[in-house]
């Protein structure tokens, strides 16, 4: 579960398998937006992806929401091998005061 830290940031640590599924889920959201020609909000998924790839464990509320939404969408059509780590990663994004997904 995500833990609050100062200034509204949250700490969130993924296992290697979970991080991989989060990575794929975020890229899937970007691909979907690009194919739909929807760049009106930019691609906030890329900020979250960069944070994960850099090993950062602190996320702002928007990044937490973006990760959660990406996982929720991806897990609807994910291959079986990604389901368990994806669901575990989704549970990690849960936080009592996290923005609604």
BELMO-V767911 format. One record per pair of residues at least 24 apart in sequence whose C-alpha atoms are under 6 Angstrom apart, sorted by the first residue. I is the first residue (numbers start at 1). GAP is how many residues later the second one is. If there is no record, write none. Layout:
# BELMO-V767911
i=I gap=GAP
i=I gap=GAP
This chain:
# BELMO-V767911
i=1 gap=91
i=1 gap=92
i=1 gap=93
i=2 gap=90
i=2 gap=91
i=2 gap=93
i=9 gap=50
i=9 gap=51
i=10 gap=48
i=10 gap=49
i=11 gap=46
i=11 gap=47
i=12 gap=45
i=13 gap=44
i=17 gap=68
i=18 gap=67
i=18 gap=68
i=18 gap=71
i=21 gap=65
i=25 gap=45
i=25 gap=46
i=25 gap=49
i=26 gap=44
i=65 gap=36
